């Protein structure tokens, strides 16, 4: 399953760090954080997607505490 969310990120460096952190989560097939379009795309298996999404939000908050992801 692949889903895209609106993600408010303040800088390209933070977006790169978020993407790197999300890609390390078990179950993630691919992830992309695009600073220019303010979008987060996550690809993971259907049965673990919700768990992966929760961990991805936490990973983004670690990099940038004021990051907002519209789920």
mmCIF file as Biopython writes it, N, C-alpha, C and O atoms, coordinates in Angstrom:
data_model
#
loop_
_atom_site.group_PDB
_atom_site.id
_atom_site.type_symbol
_atom_site.label_atom_id
_atom_site.label_alt_id
_atom_site.label_comp_id
_atom_site.label_asym_id
_atom_site.label_entity_id
_atom_site.label_seq_id
_atom_site.pdbx_PDB_ins_code
_atom_site.Cartn_x
_atom_site.Cartn_y
_atom_site.Cartn_z
_atom_site.occupancy
_atom_site.B_iso_or_equiv
_atom_site.auth_seq_id
_atom_site.auth_asym_id
_atom_site.pdbx_PDB_model_num
ATOM 1   N N  . UNK A ? 1  ? 0.841  -1.159 0.000  1.0 0.0 1  A 1 
ATOM 2   C CA . UNK A ? 1  ? 0.000  0.000  0.000  1.0 0.0 1  A 1 
ATOM 3   C C  . UNK A ? 1  ? 0.898  1.237  0.000  1.0 0.0 1  A 1 
ATOM 4   O O  . UNK A ? 1  ? 1.910  1.285  0.700  1.0 0.0 1  A 1 
ATOM 5   N N  . UNK A ? 2  ? 0.515  2.227  -0.789 1.0 0.0 2  A 1 
ATOM 6   C CA . UNK A ? 2  ? 1.249  3.482  -0.823 1.0 0.0 2  A 1 
ATOM 7   C C  . UNK A ? 2  ? 0.260  4.612  -0.583 1.0 0.0 2  A 1 
ATOM 8   O O  . UNK A ? 2  ? -0.775 4.699  -1.244 1.0 0.0 2  A 1 
ATOM 9   N N  . UNK A ? 3  ? 0.590  5.477  0.374  1.0 0.0 3  A 1 
ATOM 10  C CA . UNK A ? 3  ? -0.267 6.616  0.678  1.0 0.0 3  A 1 
ATOM 11  C C  . UNK A ? 3  ? 0.575  7.872  0.775  1.0 0.0 3  A 1 
ATOM 12  O O  . UNK A ? 3  ? 1.755  7.829  1.122  1.0 0.0 3  A 1 
ATOM 13  N N  . UNK A ? 4  ? -0.064 9.000  0.456  1.0 0.0 4  A 1 
ATOM 14  C CA . UNK A ? 4  ? 0.602  10.292 0.509  1.0 0.0 4  A 1 
ATOM 15  C C  . UNK A ? 4  ? -0.164 11.203 1.451  1.0 0.0 4  A 1 
ATOM 16  O O  . UNK A ? 4  ? -1.395 11.221 1.453  1.0 0.0 4  A 1 
ATOM 17  N N  . UNK A ? 5  ? 0.576  11.961 2.253  1.0 0.0 5  A 1 
ATOM 18  C CA . UNK A ? 5  ? -0.011 12.859 3.246  1.0 0.0 5  A 1 
ATOM 19  C C  . UNK A ? 5  ? 0.604  14.246 3.117  1.0 0.0 5  A 1 
ATOM 20  O O  . UNK A ? 5  ? 1.737  14.396 2.660  1.0 0.0 5  A 1 
ATOM 21  N N  . UNK A ? 6  ? -0.153 15.251 3.522  1.0 0.0 6  A 1 
ATOM 22  C CA . UNK A ? 6  ? 0.377  16.616 3.593  1.0 0.0 6  A 1 
ATOM 23  C C  . UNK A ? 6  ? 1.261  16.685 4.833  1.0 0.0 6  A 1 
ATOM 24  O O  . UNK A ? 6  ? 0.864  16.270 5.921  1.0 0.0 6  A 1 
ATOM 25  N N  . UNK A ? 7  ? 2.452  17.210 4.648  1.0 0.0 7  A 1 
ATOM 26  C CA . UNK A ? 7  ? 3.439  17.238 5.728  1.0 0.0 7  A 1 
ATOM 27  C C  . UNK A ? 7  ? 4.090  18.613 5.762  1.0 0.0 7  A 1 
ATOM 28  O O  . UNK A ? 7  ? 4.773  19.004 4.815  1.0 0.0 7  A 1 
ATOM 29  N N  . UNK A ? 8  ? 3.880  19.345 6.846  1.0 0.0 8  A 1 
ATOM 30  C CA . UNK A ? 8  ? 4.481  20.673 6.978  1.0 0.0 8  A 1 
ATOM 31  C C  . UNK A ? 8  ? 5.872  20.538 7.578  1.0 0.0 8  A 1 
ATOM 32  O O  . UNK A ? 8  ? 6.035  20.272 8.769  1.0 0.0 8  A 1 
ATOM 33  N N  . UNK A ? 9  ? 6.869  20.727 6.724  1.0 0.0 9  A 1 
ATOM 34  C CA . UNK A ? 9  ? 8.264  20.627 7.146  1.0 0.0 9  A 1 
ATOM 35  C C  . UNK A ? 9  ? 8.954  21.946 6.792  1.0 0.0 9  A 1 
ATOM 36  O O  . UNK A ? 9  ? 8.709  22.514 5.728  1.0 0.0 9  A 1 
ATOM 37  N N  . UNK A ? 10 ? 9.823  22.433 7.696  1.0 0.0 10 A 1 
ATOM 38  C CA . UNK A ? 10 ? 10.392 23.774 7.567  1.0 0.0 10 A 1 
ATOM 39  C C  . UNK A ? 10 ? 11.622 23.895 6.670  1.0 0.0 10 A 1 
ATOM 40  O O  . UNK A ? 10 ? 11.899 24.977 6.151  1.0 0.0 10 A 1 
ATOM 41  N N  . UNK A ? 11 ? 12.358 22.812 6.482  1.0 0.0 11 A 1 
ATOM 42  C CA . UNK A ? 11 ? 13.561 22.932 5.649  1.0 0.0 11 A 1 
ATOM 43  C C  . UNK A ? 11 ? 13.873 21.613 4.931  1.0 0.0 11 A 1 
ATOM 44  O O  . UNK A ? 11 ? 13.438 20.535 5.338  1.0 0.0 11 A 1 
ATOM 45  N N  . UNK A ? 12 ? 14.636 21.745 3.857  1.0 0.0 12 A 1 
ATOM 46  C CA . UNK A ? 12 ? 14.980 20.574 3.049  1.0 0.0 12 A 1 
ATOM 47  C C  . UNK A ? 12 ? 15.849 19.594 3.829  1.0 0.0 12 A 1 
ATOM 48  O O  . UNK A ? 12 ? 15.716 18.384 3.651  1.0 0.0 12 A 1 
ATOM 49  N N  . UNK A ? 13 ? 16.725 20.088 4.679  1.0 0.0 13 A 1 
ATOM 50  C CA . UNK A ? 13 ? 17.587 19.228 5.479  1.0 0.0 13 A 1 
ATOM 51  C C  . UNK A ? 13 ? 16.749 18.371 6.436  1.0 0.0 13 A 1 
ATOM 52  O O  . UNK A ? 13 ? 17.001 17.177 6.595  1.0 0.0 13 A 1 
ATOM 53  N N  . UNK A ? 14 ? 15.755 18.994 7.067  1.0 0.0 14 A 1 
ATOM 54  C CA . UNK A ? 14 ? 14.879 18.246 7.976  1.0 0.0 14 A 1 
ATOM 55  C C  . UNK A ? 14 ? 14.090 17.188 7.205  1.0 0.0 14 A 1 
ATOM 56  O O  . UNK A ? 14 ? 13.906 16.071 7.688  1.0 0.0 14 A 1 
ATOM 57  N N  . UNK A ? 15 ? 13.629 17.539 6.013  1.0 0.0 15 A 1 
ATOM 58  C CA . UNK A ? 15 ? 12.888 16.591 5.179  1.0 0.0 15 A 1 
ATOM 59  C C  . UNK A ? 15 ? 13.746 15.371 4.863  1.0 0.0 15 A 1 
ATOM 60  O O  . UNK A ? 15 ? 13.263 14.239 4.904  1.0 0.0 15 A 1 
ATOM 61  N N  . UNK A ? 16 ? 15.017 15.603 4.550  1.0 0.0 16 A 1 
ATOM 62  C CA . UNK A ? 16 ? 15.939 14.498 4.251  1.0 0.0 16 A 1 
ATOM 63  C C  . UNK A ? 16 ? 16.153 13.616 5.478  1.0 0.0 16 A 1 
ATOM 64  O O  . UNK A ? 16 ? 16.200 12.391 5.364  1.0 0.0 16 A 1 
ATOM 65  N N  . UNK A ? 17 ? 16.284 14.238 6.651  1.0 0.0 17 A 1 
ATOM 66  C CA . UNK A ? 17 ? 16.462 13.465 7.889  1.0 0.0 17 A 1 
ATOM 67  C C  . UNK A ? 17 ? 15.219 12.640 8.199  1.0 0.0 17 A 1 
ATOM 68  O O  . UNK A ? 17 ? 15.326 11.489 8.623  1.0 0.0 17 A 1 
ATOM 69  N N  . UNK A ? 18 ? 14.045 13.220 7.990  1.0 0.0 18 A 1 
ATOM 70  C CA . UNK A ? 18 ? 12.786 12.492 8.223  1.0 0.0 18 A 1 
ATOM 71  C C  . UNK A ? 18 ? 12.688 11.291 7.288  1.0 0.0 18 A 1 
ATOM 72  O O  . UNK A ? 18 ? 12.353 10.184 7.711  1.0 0.0 18 A 1 
ATOM 73  N N  . UNK A ? 19 ? 12.983 11.525 6.017  1.0 0.0 19 A 1 
ATOM 74  C CA . UNK A ? 19 ? 12.917 10.444 5.031  1.0 0.0 19 A 1 
ATOM 75  C C  . UNK A ? 19 ? 13.852 9.302  5.419  1.0 0.0 19 A 1 
ATOM 76  O O  . UNK A ? 19 ? 13.469 8.133  5.360  1.0 0.0 19 A 1 
ATOM 77  N N  . UNK A ? 20 ? 15.061 9.639  5.811  1.0 0.0 20 A 1 
ATOM 78  C CA . UNK A ? 20 ? 16.047 8.632  6.220  1.0 0.0 20 A 1 
ATOM 79  C C  . UNK A ? 20 ? 15.544 7.837  7.430  1.0 0.0 20 A 1 
ATOM 80  O O  . UNK A ? 20 ? 15.675 6.613  7.469  1.0 0.0 20 A 1 
ATOM 81  N N  . UNK A ? 21 ? 14.972 8.530  8.408  1.0 0.0 21 A 1 
ATOM 82  C CA . UNK A ? 21 ? 14.468 7.872  9.619  1.0 0.0 21 A 1 
ATOM 83  C C  . UNK A ? 21 ? 13.293 6.944  9.296  1.0 0.0 21 A 1 
ATOM 84  O O  . UNK A ? 21 ? 13.207 5.841  9.836  1.0 0.0 21 A 1 
ATOM 85  N N  . UNK A ? 22 ? 12.393 7.386  8.419  1.0 0.0 22 A 1 
ATOM 86  C CA . UNK A ? 22 ? 11.223 6.570  8.063  1.0 0.0 22 A 1 
ATOM 87  C C  . UNK A ? 22 ? 11.663 5.315  7.305  1.0 0.0 22 A 1 
ATOM 88  O O  . UNK A ? 22 ? 11.105 4.239  7.516  1.0 0.0 22 A 1 
ATOM 89  N N  . UNK A ? 23 ? 12.647 5.444  6.437  1.0 0.0 23 A 1 
ATOM 90  C CA . UNK A ? 23 ? 13.123 4.294  5.657  1.0 0.0 23 A 1 
ATOM 91  C C  . UNK A ? 23 ? 13.723 3.207  6.550  1.0 0.0 23 A 1 
ATOM 92  O O  . UNK A ? 23 ? 13.783 2.045  6.147  1.0 0.0 23 A 1 
ATOM 93  N N  . UNK A ? 24 ? 14.169 3.569  7.756  1.0 0.0 24 A 1 
ATOM 94  C CA . UNK A ? 24 ? 14.755 2.593  8.683  1.0 0.0 24 A 1 
ATOM 95  C C  . UNK A ? 24 ? 13.695 1.810  9.469  1.0 0.0 24 A 1 
ATOM 96  O O  . UNK A ? 24 ? 14.019 0.821  10.126 1.0 0.0 24 A 1 
ATOM 97  N N  . UNK A ? 25 ? 12.438 2.244  9.404  1.0 0.0 25 A 1 
ATOM 98  C CA . UNK A ? 25 ? 11.372 1.567  10.136 1.0 0.0 25 A 1 
ATOM 99  C C  . UNK A ? 25 ? 11.086 0.215  9.490  1.0 0.0 25 A 1 
ATOM 100 O O  . UNK A ? 25 ? 10.964 0.105  8.270  1.0 0.0 25 A 1 
ATOM 101 N N  . UNK A ? 26 ? 10.983 -0.805 10.330 1.0 0.0 26 A 1 
ATOM 102 C CA . UNK A ? 26 ? 10.708 -2.154 9.831  1.0 0.0 26 A 1 
ATOM 103 C C  . UNK A ? 26 ? 9.347  -2.189 9.149  1.0 0.0 26 A 1 
ATOM 104 O O  . UNK A ? 26 ? 8.351  -1.739 9.714  1.0 0.0 26 A 1 
ATOM 105 N N  . UNK A ? 27 ? 9.310  -2.726 7.932  1.0 0.0 27 A 1 
ATOM 106 C CA . UNK A ? 27 ? 8.064  -2.833 7.183  1.0 0.0 27 A 1 
ATOM 107 C C  . UNK A ? 27 ? 7.923  -1.793 6.088  1.0 0.0 27 A 1 
ATOM 108 O O  . UNK A ? 27 ? 7.060  -1.922 5.220  1.0 0.0 27 A 1 
ATOM 109 N N  . UNK A ? 28 ? 8.766  -0.755 6.115  1.0 0.0 28 A 1 
ATOM 110 C CA . UNK A ? 28 ? 8.705  0.289  5.091  1.0 0.0 28 A 1 
ATOM 111 C C  . UNK A ? 28 ? 9.392  -0.210 3.823  1.0 0.0 28 A 1 
ATOM 112 O O  . UNK A ? 28 ? 10.549 -0.630 3.849  1.0 0.0 28 A 1 
ATOM 113 N N  . UNK A ? 29 ? 8.652  -0.155 2.710  1.0 0.0 29 A 1 
ATOM 114 C CA . UNK A ? 29 ? 9.215  -0.528 1.417  1.0 0.0 29 A 1 
ATOM 115 C C  . UNK A ? 29 ? 9.935  0.687  0.825  1.0 0.0 29 A 1 
ATOM 116 O O  . UNK A ? 29 ? 11.046 0.575  0.307  1.0 0.0 29 A 1 
ATOM 117 N N  . UNK A ? 30 ? 9.280  1.847  0.913  1.0 0.0 30 A 1 
ATOM 118 C CA . UNK A ? 30 ? 9.872  3.081  0.417  1.0 0.0 30 A 1 
ATOM 119 C C  . UNK A ? 30 ? 9.214  4.268  1.116  1.0 0.0 30 A 1 
ATOM 120 O O  . UNK A ? 30 ? 8.074  4.174  1.571  1.0 0.0 30 A 1 
ATOM 121 N N  . UNK A ? 31 ? 9.929  5.369  1.198  1.0 0.0 31 A 1 
ATOM 122 C CA . UNK A ? 31 ? 9.391  6.593  1.804  1.0 0.0 31 A 1 
ATOM 123 C C  . UNK A ? 31 ? 10.007 7.785  1.094  1.0 0.0 31 A 1 
ATOM 124 O O  . UNK A ? 31 ? 11.140 7.731  0.615  1.0 0.0 31 A 1 
ATOM 125 N N  . UNK A ? 32 ? 9.235  8.865  1.038  1.0 0.0 32 A 1 
ATOM 126 C CA . UNK A ? 32 ? 9.706  10.092 0.395  1.0 0.0 32 A 1 
ATOM 127 C C  . UNK A ? 32 ? 9.109  11.283 1.130  1.0 0.0 32 A 1 
ATOM 128 O O  . UNK A ? 32 ? 7.894  11.355 1.318  1.0 0.0 32 A 1 
ATOM 129 N N  . UNK A ? 33 ? 9.949  12.209 1.541  1.0 0.0 33 A 1 
ATOM 130 C CA . UNK A ? 33 ? 9.498  13.464 2.137  1.0 0.0 33 A 1 
ATOM 131 C C  . UNK A ? 33 ? 9.960  14.562 1.191  1.0 0.0 33 A 1 
ATOM 132 O O  . UNK A ? 33 ? 11.160 14.777 1.018  1.0 0.0 33 A 1 
ATOM 133 N N  . UNK A ? 34 ? 9.007  15.257 0.578  1.0 0.0 34 A 1 
ATOM 134 C CA . UNK A ? 34 ? 9.329  16.284 -0.396 1.0 0.0 34 A 1 
ATOM 135 C C  . UNK A ? 34 ? 9.092  17.655 0.226  1.0 0.0 34 A 1 
ATOM 136 O O  . UNK A ? 34 ? 7.956  18.028 0.517  1.0 0.0 34 A 1 
ATOM 137 N N  . UNK A ? 35 ? 10.172 18.397 0.425  1.0 0.0 35 A 1 
ATOM 138 C CA . UNK A ? 35 ? 10.084 19.722 1.039  1.0 0.0 35 A 1 
ATOM 139 C C  . UNK A ? 35 ? 9.335  20.700 0.136  1.0 0.0 35 A 1 
ATOM 140 O O  . UNK A ? 35 ? 8.545  21.507 0.625  1.0 0.0 35 A 1 
ATOM 141 N N  . UNK A ? 36 ? 9.571  20.639 -1.158 1.0 0.0 36 A 1 
ATOM 142 C CA . UNK A ? 36 ? 8.967  21.598 -2.090 1.0 0.0 36 A 1 
ATOM 143 C C  . UNK A ? 36 ? 7.447  21.463 -2.164 1.0 0.0 36 A 1 
ATOM 144 O O  . UNK A ? 36 ? 6.732  22.464 -2.197 1.0 0.0 36 A 1 
ATOM 145 N N  . UNK A ? 37 ? 6.958  20.227 -2.188 1.0 0.0 37 A 1 
ATOM 146 C CA . UNK A ? 37 ? 5.504  20.020 -2.292 1.0 0.0 37 A 1 
ATOM 147 C C  . UNK A ? 37 ? 4.855  19.819 -0.926 1.0 0.0 37 A 1 
ATOM 148 O O  . UNK A ? 37 ? 3.629  19.752 -0.826 1.0 0.0 37 A 1 
ATOM 149 N N  . UNK A ? 38 ? 5.676  19.722 0.137  1.0 0.0 38 A 1 
ATOM 150 C CA . UNK A ? 38 ? 5.180  19.511 1.501  1.0 0.0 38 A 1 
ATOM 151 C C  . UNK A ? 38 ? 4.358  18.219 1.588  1.0 0.0 38 A 1 
ATOM 152 O O  . UNK A ? 38 ? 3.272  18.196 2.168  1.0 0.0 38 A 1 
ATOM 153 N N  . UNK A ? 39 ? 4.904  17.138 0.995  1.0 0.0 39 A 1 
ATOM 154 C CA . UNK A ? 39 ? 4.201  15.854 0.995  1.0 0.0 39 A 1 
ATOM 155 C C  . UNK A ? 39 ? 5.093  14.739 1.516  1.0 0.0 39 A 1 
ATOM 156 O O  . UNK A ? 39 ? 6.309  14.738 1.328  1.0 0.0 39 A 1 
ATOM 157 N N  . UNK A ? 40 ? 4.441  13.790 2.180  1.0 0.0 40 A 1 
ATOM 158 C CA . UNK A ? 40 ? 5.087  12.589 2.703  1.0 0.0 40 A 1 
ATOM 159 C C  . UNK A ? 40 ? 4.424  11.391 2.039  1.0 0.0 40 A 1 
ATOM 160 O O  . UNK A ? 40 ? 3.204  11.240 2.110  1.0 0.0 40 A 1 
ATOM 161 N N  . UNK A ? 41 ? 5.209  10.546 1.400  1.0 0.0 41 A 1 
ATOM 162 C CA . UNK A ? 41 ? 4.701  9.315  0.792  1.0 0.0 41 A 1 
ATOM 163 C C  . UNK A ? 41 ? 5.336  8.130  1.503  1.0 0.0 41 A 1 
ATOM 164 O O  . UNK A ? 41 ? 6.550  8.075  1.696  1.0 0.0 41 A 1 
ATOM 165 N N  . UNK A ? 42 ? 4.489  7.184  1.887  1.0 0.0 42 A 1 
ATOM 166 C CA . UNK A ? 42 ? 4.965  5.976  2.557  1.0 0.0 42 A 1 
ATOM 167 C C  . UNK A ? 42 ? 4.412  4.774  1.821  1.0 0.0 42 A 1 
ATOM 168 O O  . UNK A ? 42 ? 3.230  4.727  1.481  1.0 0.0 42 A 1 
ATOM 169 N N  . UNK A ? 43 ? 5.281  3.801  1.579  1.0 0.0 43 A 1 
ATOM 170 C CA . UNK A ? 43 ? 4.877  2.547  0.970  1.0 0.0 43 A 1 
ATOM 171 C C  . UNK A ? 43 ? 5.246  1.418  1.924  1.0 0.0 43 A 1 
ATOM 172 O O  . UNK A ? 43 ? 6.406  1.262  2.307  1.0 0.0 43 A 1 
ATOM 173 N N  . UNK A ? 44 ? 4.231  0.627  2.305  1.0 0.0 44 A 1 
ATOM 174 C CA . UNK A ? 44 ? 4.443  -0.487 3.227  1.0 0.0 44 A 1 
ATOM 175 C C  . UNK A ? 44 ? 3.355  -1.528 2.984  1.0 0.0 44 A 1 
ATOM 176 O O  . UNK A ? 44 ? 2.355  -1.249 2.323  1.0 0.0 44 A 1 
ATOM 177 N N  . UNK A ? 45 ? 3.555  -2.719 3.520  1.0 0.0 45 A 1 
ATOM 178 C CA . UNK A ? 45 ? 2.562  -3.786 3.396  1.0 0.0 45 A 1 
ATOM 179 C C  . UNK A ? 45 ? 1.267  -3.387 4.106  1.0 0.0 45 A 1 
ATOM 180 O O  . UNK A ? 45 ? 1.297  -2.702 5.128  1.0 0.0 45 A 1 
ATOM 181 N N  . UNK A ? 46 ? 0.138  -3.820 3.559  1.0 0.0 46 A 1 
ATOM 182 C CA . UNK A ? 46 ? -1.175 -3.461 4.106  1.0 0.0 46 A 1 
ATOM 183 C C  . UNK A ? 46 ? -1.333 -3.837 5.576  1.0 0.0 46 A 1 
ATOM 184 O O  . UNK A ? 46 ? -1.880 -3.062 6.360  1.0 0.0 46 A 1 
ATOM 185 N N  . UNK A ? 47 ? -0.856 -5.022 5.952  1.0 0.0 47 A 1 
ATOM 186 C CA . UNK A ? 47 ? -1.085 -5.526 7.311  1.0 0.0 47 A 1 
ATOM 187 C C  . UNK A ? 47 ? -0.293 -4.786 8.390  1.0 0.0 47 A 1 
ATOM 188 O O  . UNK A ? 47 ? -0.638 -4.872 9.569  1.0 0.0 47 A 1 
ATOM 189 N N  . UNK A ? 48 ? 0.757  -4.065 8.010  1.0 0.0 48 A 1 
ATOM 190 C CA . UNK A ? 48 ? 1.542  -3.322 8.998  1.0 0.0 48 A 1 
ATOM 191 C C  . UNK A ? 48 ? 1.495  -1.817 8.766  1.0 0.0 48 A 1 
ATOM 192 O O  . UNK A ? 48 ? 2.207  -1.068 9.435  1.0 0.0 48 A 1 
ATOM 193 N N  . UNK A ? 49 ? 0.677  -1.370 7.840  1.0 0.0 49 A 1 
ATOM 194 C CA . UNK A ? 49 ? 0.707  0.041  7.444  1.0 0.0 49 A 1 
ATOM 195 C C  . UNK A ? 49 ? 0.397  0.994  8.592  1.0 0.0 49 A 1 
ATOM 196 O O  . UNK A ? 49 ? 1.090  1.998  8.759  1.0 0.0 49 A 1 
ATOM 197 N N  . UNK A ? 50 ? -0.625 0.702  9.382  1.0 0.0 50 A 1 
ATOM 198 C CA . UNK A ? 50 ? -0.999 1.600  10.488 1.0 0.0 50 A 1 
ATOM 199 C C  . UNK A ? 50 ? 0.132  1.720  11.512 1.0 0.0 50 A 1 
ATOM 200 O O  . UNK A ? 50 ? 0.417  2.809  12.009 1.0 0.0 50 A 1 
ATOM 201 N N  . UNK A ? 51 ? 0.766  0.596  11.819 1.0 0.0 51 A 1 
ATOM 202 C CA . UNK A ? 51 ? 1.891  0.597  12.764 1.0 0.0 51 A 1 
ATOM 203 C C  . UNK A ? 51 ? 3.054  1.417  12.200 1.0 0.0 51 A 1 
ATOM 204 O O  . UNK A ? 51 ? 3.672  2.201  12.919 1.0 0.0 51 A 1 
ATOM 205 N N  . UNK A ? 52 ? 3.344  1.232  10.918 1.0 0.0 52 A 1 
ATOM 206 C CA . UNK A ? 52 ? 4.416  1.969  10.255 1.0 0.0 52 A 1 
ATOM 207 C C  . UNK A ? 52 ? 4.106  3.462  10.267 1.0 0.0 52 A 1 
ATOM 208 O O  . UNK A ? 52 ? 4.988  4.280  10.528 1.0 0.0 52 A 1 
ATOM 209 N N  . UNK A ? 53 ? 2.864  3.816  9.987  1.0 0.0 53 A 1 
ATOM 210 C CA . UNK A ? 53 ? 2.468  5.225  9.962  1.0 0.0 53 A 1 
ATOM 211 C C  . UNK A ? 53 ? 2.659  5.877  11.334 1.0 0.0 53 A 1 
ATOM 212 O O  . UNK A ? 53 ? 3.163  6.996  11.424 1.0 0.0 53 A 1 
ATOM 213 N N  . UNK A ? 54 ? 2.261  5.185  12.393 1.0 0.0 54 A 1 
ATOM 214 C CA . UNK A ? 54 ? 2.446  5.710  13.748 1.0 0.0 54 A 1 
ATOM 215 C C  . UNK A ? 54 ? 3.931  5.959  14.045 1.0 0.0 54 A 1 
ATOM 216 O O  . UNK A ? 54 ? 4.300  6.993  14.603 1.0 0.0 54 A 1 
ATOM 217 N N  . UNK A ? 55 ? 4.766  4.999  13.665 1.0 0.0 55 A 1 
ATOM 218 C CA . UNK A ? 55 ? 6.203  5.129  13.906 1.0 0.0 55 A 1 
ATOM 219 C C  . UNK A ? 55 ? 6.797  6.248  13.038 1.0 0.0 55 A 1 
ATOM 220 O O  . UNK A ? 55 ? 7.714  6.945  13.470 1.0 0.0 55 A 1 
ATOM 221 N N  . UNK A ? 56 ? 6.280  6.416  11.831 1.0 0.0 56 A 1 
ATOM 222 C CA . UNK A ? 56 ? 6.764  7.472  10.935 1.0 0.0 56 A 1 
ATOM 223 C C  . UNK A ? 56 ? 6.448  8.850  11.509 1.0 0.0 56 A 1 
ATOM 224 O O  . UNK A ? 56 ? 7.283  9.752  11.454 1.0 0.0 56 A 1 
ATOM 225 N N  . UNK A ? 57 ? 5.255  9.015  12.056 1.0 0.0 57 A 1 
ATOM 226 C CA . UNK A ? 57 ? 4.879  10.292 12.673 1.0 0.0 57 A 1 
ATOM 227 C C  . UNK A ? 57 ? 5.809  10.594 13.848 1.0 0.0 57 A 1 
ATOM 228 O O  . UNK A ? 57 ? 6.267  11.726 14.007 1.0 0.0 57 A 1 
ATOM 229 N N  . UNK A ? 58 ? 6.085  9.582  14.668 1.0 0.0 58 A 1 
ATOM 230 C CA . UNK A ? 58 ? 6.990  9.769  15.809 1.0 0.0 58 A 1 
ATOM 231 C C  . UNK A ? 58 ? 8.398  10.135 15.335 1.0 0.0 58 A 1 
ATOM 232 O O  . UNK A ? 58 ? 9.053  10.994 15.926 1.0 0.0 58 A 1 
ATOM 233 N N  . UNK A ? 59 ? 8.859  9.481  14.272 1.0 0.0 59 A 1 
ATOM 234 C CA . UNK A ? 59 ? 10.192 9.761  13.735 1.0 0.0 59 A 1 
ATOM 235 C C  . UNK A ? 59 ? 10.274 11.202 13.224 1.0 0.0 59 A 1 
ATOM 236 O O  . UNK A ? 59 ? 11.284 11.878 13.421 1.0 0.0 59 A 1 
ATOM 237 N N  . UNK A ? 60 ? 9.227  11.658 12.579 1.0 0.0 60 A 1 
ATOM 238 C CA . UNK A ? 60 ? 9.202  13.037 12.069 1.0 0.0 60 A 1 
ATOM 239 C C  . UNK A ? 60 ? 9.210  14.043 13.215 1.0 0.0 60 A 1 
ATOM 240 O O  . UNK A ? 60 ? 9.879  15.074 13.138 1.0 0.0 60 A 1 
ATOM 241 N N  . UNK A ? 61 ? 8.470  13.742 14.269 1.0 0.0 61 A 1 
ATOM 242 C CA . UNK A ? 61 ? 8.416  14.638 15.433 1.0 0.0 61 A 1 
ATOM 243 C C  . UNK A ? 61 ? 9.767  14.717 16.142 1.0 0.0 61 A 1 
ATOM 244 O O  . UNK A ? 61 ? 10.100 15.748 16.725 1.0 0.0 61 A 1 
ATOM 245 N N  . UNK A ? 62 ? 10.553 13.626 16.095 1.0 0.0 62 A 1 
ATOM 246 C CA . UNK A ? 62 ? 11.882 13.647 16.693 1.0 0.0 62 A 1 
ATOM 247 C C  . UNK A ? 62 ? 12.799 14.607 15.940 1.0 0.0 62 A 1 
ATOM 248 O O  . UNK A ? 62 ? 13.589 15.332 16.546 1.0 0.0 62 A 1 
ATOM 249 N N  . UNK A ? 63 ? 12.683 14.602 14.613 1.0 0.0 63 A 1 
ATOM 250 C CA . UNK A ? 63 ? 13.523 15.470 13.789 1.0 0.0 63 A 1 
ATOM 251 C C  . UNK A ? 63 ? 13.070 16.925 13.911 1.0 0.0 63 A 1 
ATOM 252 O O  . UNK A ? 63 ? 13.884 17.831 14.094 1.0 0.0 63 A 1 
ATOM 253 N N  . UNK A ? 64 ? 11.770 17.126 13.805 1.0 0.0 64 A 1 
ATOM 254 C CA . UNK A ? 64 ? 11.213 18.484 13.849 1.0 0.0 64 A 1 
ATOM 255 C C  . UNK A ? 64 ? 9.934  18.460 14.709 1.0 0.0 64 A 1 
ATOM 256 O O  . UNK A ? 64 ? 8.867  18.100 14.213 1.0 0.0 64 A 1 
ATOM 257 N N  . UNK A ? 65 ? 10.036 18.834 15.966 1.0 0.0 65 A 1 
ATOM 258 C CA . UNK A ? 65 ? 8.890  18.709 16.900 1.0 0.0 65 A 1 
ATOM 259 C C  . UNK A ? 65 ? 7.607  19.406 16.446 1.0 0.0 65 A 1 
ATOM 260 O O  . UNK A ? 65 ? 6.514  18.963 16.799 1.0 0.0 65 A 1 
ATOM 261 N N  . UNK A ? 66 ? 7.718  20.479 15.678 1.0 0.0 66 A 1 
ATOM 262 C CA . UNK A ? 66 ? 6.512  21.184 15.246 1.0 0.0 66 A 1 
ATOM 263 C C  . UNK A ? 66 ? 5.983  20.726 13.886 1.0 0.0 66 A 1 
ATOM 264 O O  . UNK A ? 66 ? 5.108  21.371 13.308 1.0 0.0 66 A 1 
ATOM 265 N N  . UNK A ? 67 ? 6.511  19.621 13.382 1.0 0.0 67 A 1 
ATOM 266 C CA . UNK A ? 67 ? 6.056  19.060 12.112 1.0 0.0 67 A 1 
ATOM 267 C C  . UNK A ? 67 ? 4.607  18.584 12.235 1.0 0.0 67 A 1 
ATOM 268 O O  . UNK A ? 67 ? 4.249  17.919 13.208 1.0 0.0 67 A 1 
ATOM 269 N N  . UNK A ? 68 ? 3.780  18.925 11.251 1.0 0.0 68 A 1 
ATOM 270 C CA . UNK A ? 68 ? 2.381  18.481 11.238 1.0 0.0 68 A 1 
ATOM 271 C C  . UNK A ? 68 ? 2.156  17.584 10.022 1.0 0.0 68 A 1 
ATOM 272 O O  . UNK A ? 68 ? 2.486  17.952 8.895  1.0 0.0 68 A 1 
ATOM 273 N N  . UNK A ? 69 ? 1.592  16.409 10.266 1.0 0.0 69 A 1 
ATOM 274 C CA . UNK A ? 69 ? 1.239  15.478 9.195  1.0 0.0 69 A 1 
ATOM 275 C C  . UNK A ? 69 ? -0.268 15.302 9.227  1.0 0.0 69 A 1 
ATOM 276 O O  . UNK A ? 69 ? -0.828 14.876 10.237 1.0 0.0 69 A 1 
ATOM 277 N N  . UNK A ? 70 ? -0.921 15.628 8.128  1.0 0.0 70 A 1 
ATOM 278 C CA . UNK A ? 70 ? -2.376 15.521 8.054  1.0 0.0 70 A 1 
ATOM 279 C C  . UNK A ? 70 ? -2.765 14.117 7.616  1.0 0.0 70 A 1 
ATOM 280 O O  . UNK A ? 70 ? -2.597 13.742 6.456  1.0 0.0 70 A 1 
ATOM 281 N N  . UNK A ? 71 ? -3.286 13.355 8.562  1.0 0.0 71 A 1 
ATOM 282 C CA . UNK A ? 71 ? -3.666 11.967 8.284  1.0 0.0 71 A 1 
ATOM 283 C C  . UNK A ? 71 ? -5.153 11.886 8.009  1.0 0.0 71 A 1 
ATOM 284 O O  . UNK A ? 71 ? -5.676 10.802 7.752  1.0 0.0 71 A 1 
#
